[in-house]
Amino acid sequence: MDLAPSPLALPFPAMPAIEGVTLRIARAGYKRWDRADLTYAELAEGTAVAGVFTRSACPSSEVELGREQVKAGKARALVVNAGNSNAFTGYRGREAVEQIMAQVADHLGCTREEVFVSSTGVIGVPLPKDRARAGVAAVLDASPASWADAANTIGTTDTFPKGATASAIVGGTRVAIAAIVKGSGMIAPDMATMLGYIFTDAAVEPAFLQQVLSDANRRTFSCITVDSDTSTSDTVLAFATGKAGNPPLASFDSDGADAFAAALHDVCRQLAHLVVRDGEGASKFIAISVSGAVSDESAHRVAMSIANSPLVKTAIAGGDANWGRVVMAVGKAGEPADRDRLSIAFGGTWTARNGVPVEGYDEAPVAAHLKASEIEIAVDLGIGEGRATVWTCDLTHGYISINADYRS
């Protein structure tokens, strides 16, 4: 399925090499397409790993195994299969994953548990073991690939490659972070990215890496939605090779820990926004900020109710300043709200204050704002101090077209 680049696409950034990480790609032929669909990242000995995974009750074997593997905190390799999610495939799916882990482990001379596997694509079709075996053999013998190559290879319905980078000074040493993500549809917490991989040359203890990643995920990937549907395969893994030579980060008391955490958060935020910008059929990037809630958690749930509303999303797609649909979405969220304290704004223009339309409200500036490609909606519940921001996209006929043809 050839898709035109999203109108919200951003160019792929210049990405630094991360010492201790070697990327390779190959074509396993998981679908009838003429492109690479297997990505391999070889990691230096001693690489720390952390991960966050989907909360779907129907996860893939890759997710089940990954959840257990990250507990040991060590990684030597990553394999990503595109075109087949290998989810809902029973023992045959698990056998395929274990075969890949064993094949790579034999090549590297490491344990199988240090080889992480992700798969993305159609649900319900077992990953073909013969193609996986041949694909892994090919990728192990392939020439090194670029970040852009890897970002393209992990994609499915993505219309552009997605990458982000940042750096920080840790213990007097500059450390780098480079990351790629894929995701376009079936995007909603819990946790929302489809597949994302973060690589840094910083030395970080696994427990602290997990702490920082989990916090960044909560404030970024778990704050986006395209269609309210949670994937069976959502995975974000962070790998720290330790090759920068900084004193290992073990807690926020470590020198430079705050800077590293801020850089990792920045990378996750960039990636999360890129996923929304590539939302299937999207033409507008929407930021929804809720304030005045009884708690931050309540504000988040209200914001997600607005972001997931088909009526709100189609109104934005059509440039309709229908703030009544926002009222509806607030009311259905199941969170404390007071109709007579509710205020709503589009692009900084308040359309309603304290439960009633703003007197003399002029729709012209709002209509002009809604013609833009980046939209801001603000909601003040007026009952507390809680606040949250989430990001979504509009809902167009393009979403239907892409998903109607997805398995072809």
C-alpha positions in Angstrom: 0.0 0.0 0.0 1.7 3.1 -1.2 0.7 6.2 0.7 1.5 9.8 0.0 3.5 11.6 2.8 1.3 13.1 5.5 0.8 16.9 5.0 2.0 17.2 8.6 5.3 15.3 7.9 8.6 16.7 9.2 12.0 16.1 7.6 14.1 13.3 9.1 16.7 15.0 11.4 20.5 14.6 11.2 21.2 11.8 13.7 24.5 11.2 15.5 26.1 7.8 15.5 25.8 6.1 18.9 28.9 4.2 19.9 28.1 0.7 20.7 25.1 0.5 18.3 25.3 -1.0 14.7 22.2 -1.0 12.6 21.4 -3.4 9.7 18.3 -4.0 7.5 17.2 -6.8 5.3 14.1 -8.1 3.4 12.5 -11.1 4.9 9.4 -10.9 2.7 6.7 -10.8 5.4 4.3 -9.1 3.0 4.1 -8.8 -0.8 6.2 -5.7 -0.9 9.5 -4.8 -2.5 11.2 -3.3 0.6 13.3 -4.1 3.6 11.1 -5.3 6.5 13.6 -6.6 9.1 15.7 -4.3 11.2 18.6 -5.4 13.4 20.5 -3.4 16.0 23.6 -5.0 17.5 24.5 -3.6 20.9 27.8 -3.5 22.8 28.4 -5.9 25.7 27.2 -4.3 28.9 24.3 -2.4 27.3 21.6 -1.6 29.8 17.9 -1.8 28.7 14.5 -0.6 30.0 11.1 -0.9 28.4 7.4 0.0 28.5 4.8 -2.1 26.9 1.2 -2.2 25.9 -1.4 -2.9 28.6 -3.5 -4.8 26.1 -4.9 -8.0 27.5 -4.2 -9.7 24.1 -0.5 -8.9 23.7 1.9 -10.6 21.3 4.5 -13.1 22.4 7.1 -10.5 21.7 5.6 -8.3 24.3 5.2 -11.1 26.8 8.8 -12.1 26.4 10.0 -8.5 26.4 8.3 -7.7 29.7 10.3 -10.6 31.3 13.6 -9.8 29.6 13.8 -6.2 30.7 13.8 -7.3 34.3 17.4 -8.5 33.9 18.4 -5.1 32.5 20.8 -6.4 29.8 20.7 -6.4 26.0 22.9 -7.3 23.1 20.5 -7.1 20.1 17.2 -5.9 18.8 15.2 -7.5 15.9 12.1 -5.7 14.5 9.8 -7.4 12.0 7.4 -5.2 9.9 4.3 -6.5 8.1 3.2 -9.1 10.6 2.5 -8.4 14.3 2.6 -12.1 15.2 -0.1 -11.3 17.8 -3.0 -13.8 18.5 -1.0 -16.6 17.0 -0.6 -19.0 20.0 2.4 -21.3 20.4 3.4 -20.9 16.7 4.0 -17.2 17.2 6.0 -17.8 20.3 8.1 -20.4 18.6 9.0 -18.0 15.8 10.1 -15.4 18.4 12.2 -17.9 20.3 13.8 -19.1 17.0 14.9 -15.5 16.2 16.3 -15.0 19.7 18.2 -18.3 19.5 19.6 -17.6 16.0 20.9 -14.1 17.0 22.2 -15.3 20.4 24.2 -18.1 18.7 25.7 -15.5 16.3 26.7 -13.1 19.2 27.6 -15.7 21.8 25.1 -14.2 24.3 22.0 -15.5 26.1 18.7 -15.6 24.3 17.2 -13.3 26.9 19.6 -10.5 25.7 18.0 -10.5 22.3 14.8 -8.4 22.1 12.2 -8.9 19.3 9.3 -6.8 18.2 6.8 -7.3 15.4 4.2 -5.0 13.9 1.6 -5.4 11.2 -1.4 -7.7 10.6 -2.8 -9.5 13.6 -3.7 -13.2 13.6 -1.1 -14.5 11.1 1.8 -16.5 12.6 5.2 -15.1 11.7 6.6 -17.5 9.1 9.6 -19.2 10.6 11.3 -19.9 7.4 11.2 -16.3 6.2 12.3 -15.1 9.7 15.2 -17.5 9.7 16.3 -16.4 6.2 15.7 -12.7 7.0 17.8 -12.9 10.2 20.6 -14.7 8.3 20.6 -12.0 5.6 20.5 -9.1 8.1 23.4 -10.5 10.1 25.5 -10.4 7.0 24.3 -7.0 5.7 26.2 -3.8 5.6 25.6 -1.2 8.3 22.5 0.9 7.7 21.6 4.5 8.6 19.0 5.8 11.1 16.7 6.8 8.2 17.0 3.3 6.7 16.0 1.7 10.1 13.2 4.2 10.6 11.8 3.4 7.2 12.2 -0.4 7.7 10.2 -0.6 10.9 7.2 1.2 9.4 3.9 -0.3 8.1 1.3 2.4 7.2 3.7 5.1 8.2 4.1 7.7 5.4 7.4 9.2 6.5 10.4 8.0 8.7 10.4 9.3 12.2 13.5 10.1 14.3 14.6 12.4 17.1 17.8 13.2 18.9 19.1 15.2 21.9 22.2 15.5 24.0 23.1 16.3 27.6 26.1 16.9 29.8 26.5 14.1 32.3 29.3 14.2 34.8 31.2 16.6 32.6 30.8 14.3 29.5 28.5 15.0 26.6 26.2 12.0 25.9 24.0 11.6 22.9 20.5 10.1 22.4 19.1 9.0 19.0 15.7 7.3 18.6 13.3 6.1 15.9 9.6 5.3 16.1 6.9 3.8 14.0 3.2 4.5 14.4 0.3 5.8 12.4 -2.9 4.0 13.4 -4.1 1.9 16.3 -2.6 4.6 18.5 -3.9 5.2 22.0 -2.8 4.6 25.5 -2.0 2.4 27.2 0.8 3.4 26.0 0.4 4.5 22.4 3.5 4.4 20.3 3.3 1.1 18.4 7.1 0.7 18.3 9.8 3.0 19.5 13.6 2.5 20.1 15.9 4.9 22.0 19.7 4.5 22.0 22.2 6.4 24.0 25.9 6.1 24.7 25.4 7.2 28.3 26.3 4.9 31.1 23.0 4.4 33.0 22.1 1.7 35.6 19.1 -0.3 34.3 16.8 0.6 37.3 17.4 4.3 36.8 17.0 4.0 33.0 13.6 2.3 33.7 12.6 5.0 36.1 13.4 7.8 33.6 11.8 6.0 30.6 8.6 5.2 32.5 8.2 8.8 33.6 8.9 10.1 30.1 6.4 7.6 28.7 3.7 8.8 31.1 4.1 12.4 29.9 4.5 11.8 26.2 3.6 8.5 24.5 0.7 8.0 26.9 -0.6 11.5 26.0 -1.3 10.8 22.3 -4.1 9.2 20.5 -5.0 8.8 16.8 -8.1 6.6 17.0 -8.5 5.4 20.6 -7.4 1.9 19.7 -4.6 0.3 21.8 -2.2 -2.0 19.9 -1.4 -5.5 20.9 2.3 -4.8 20.2 3.1 -1.4 21.7 6.7 -1.4 22.8 9.3 1.3 23.7 12.8 0.1 24.5 15.7 2.3 25.7 19.3 1.0 25.3 22.3 2.6 27.1 25.6 1.3 25.8 27.8 3.2 28.3 30.4 4.0 25.7 30.4 7.8 26.4 32.5 7.0 29.5 30.5 9.1 32.0 30.2 8.0 35.6 27.1 5.7 35.6 23.8 7.3 36.4 22.2 5.5 39.3 19.7 8.0 40.6 18.7 11.6 40.4 21.5 12.3 42.9 24.0 11.4 40.2 25.8 14.3 38.5 23.9 15.1 35.3 20.9 12.9 36.0 18.4 15.7 35.6 19.9 16.8 32.3 19.8 13.2 31.0 16.2 12.8 32.1 15.2 16.1 30.4 17.0 15.0 27.1 15.3 11.6 27.1 11.9 13.3 27.8 12.5 15.7 24.9 13.3 12.8 22.5 10.1 11.0 23.6 8.0 14.1 23.2 9.4 14.6 19.7 8.7 11.0 18.7 5.1 11.1 20.2 4.3 14.3 18.2 5.7 12.7 15.0 3.3 9.7 15.5 0.3 12.0 15.7 1.5 14.0 12.7 1.4 10.7 10.7 -2.0 9.7 12.1 -3.8 7.8 9.4 -5.5 10.3 7.1 -4.5 13.3 9.4 -4.5 16.8 8.1 -4.3 18.7 11.4 -2.2 18.3 14.6 -4.3 19.1 17.6 -3.0 20.0 21.1 -5.7 19.8 23.9 -4.9 21.5 27.2 -7.2 21.0 30.2 -6.8 23.0 33.4 -8.9 23.5 36.5 -9.5 19.8 37.1 -9.6 18.1 40.5 -6.3 16.4 39.7 -3.7 16.0 37.0 -5.0 12.5 36.4 -8.6 13.7 36.0 -7.5 16.5 33.6 -5.7 13.8 31.5 -8.9 11.7 31.3 -11.0 14.7 30.3 -8.4 15.7 27.7 -8.4 12.2 26.3 -12.1 12.1 26.1 -12.0 15.2 23.9 -9.1 13.9 21.8 -10.9 10.6 21.2 -14.3 12.0 20.3 -15.1 11.3 16.6 -17.4 14.3 16.7 -14.7 16.7 17.9 -12.2 15.3 15.5 -14.5 15.5 12.4 -15.5 19.1 13.4 -11.8 20.1 13.4 -11.3 18.3 10.1 -14.1 20.4 8.6 -12.9 23.7 10.3 -16.1 23.9 12.3 -15.8 25.9 15.5 -18.4 23.7 17.2 -17.5 24.1 20.8 -20.7 22.2 21.8 -18.9 19.0 20.9 -16.2 19.8 23.3 -18.8 20.3 26.0 -20.2 16.9 25.1 -16.8 15.2 25.4 -16.1 16.8 28.8 -19.5 15.7 30.0 -19.0 12.0 29.0 -15.5 11.7 30.5 -16.8 10.4 33.8 -14.7 13.0 35.7 -15.8 15.7 38.0 -17.0 18.8 36.1 -19.4 21.7 36.6 -21.3 22.9 33.6 -21.6 26.4 35.0 -17.8 26.8 35.5 -16.7 25.3 32.2 -14.7 27.5 29.8 -13.5 26.6 26.2 -11.1 28.3 23.8 -9.8 27.7 20.3 -6.4 29.1 19.4 -6.5 31.5 22.4 -10.0 32.8 21.7 -12.5 32.0 24.4 -15.8 30.9 23.0 -17.5 30.1 26.3 -16.8 31.2 29.8 -18.3 29.9 33.0 -20.9 27.8 31.3 -22.2 30.3 28.8 -21.1 31.7 25.4 -18.9 34.7 25.6 -20.9 37.8 25.0 -20.2 39.3 21.6 -18.2 36.2 20.6 -16.7 36.7 17.1 -16.3 33.3 15.4 -14.0 34.8 12.6 -10.6 34.4 14.5 -11.6 30.9 15.6 -12.6 29.9 12.0 -9.3 31.3 10.8 -7.4 29.3 13.4 -9.2 26.1 12.4 -8.0 26.5 8.8 -4.4 26.1 10.0 -2.6 22.7 10.2 -1.9 23.1 14.0 -4.9 23.5 16.3 -5.0 24.4 20.0 -8.0 23.7 22.2 -8.1 24.9 25.8 -10.6 23.8 28.4 -10.8 25.2 32.0 -13.0 23.1 34.3 -12.8 25.8 37.1 -13.0 23.3 40.0 -9.3 22.6 40.9 -5.6 22.8 40.1 -5.2 19.8 37.9 -3.9 20.2 34.4 -2.8 18.0 31.5 -2.0 18.3 27.7 -2.6 15.6 25.1 -2.1 15.5 21.4 -4.2 14.1 18.6 -5.2 14.6 15.0 -8.4 15.2 13.1 -10.5 12.4 11.6 -10.9 12.4 7.8 -12.0 10.0 5.1 -8.4 9.1 4.6 -8.5 7.1 7.9 -11.3 4.9 6.5 -9.5 4.4 3.1 -6.2 3.3 4.7 -7.8 0.8 7.1 -10.2 -0.6 4.6 -7.3 -1.6 2.4 -4.9 -2.5 5.3 -4.5 -6.2 4.7 -4.0 -5.9 0.9 
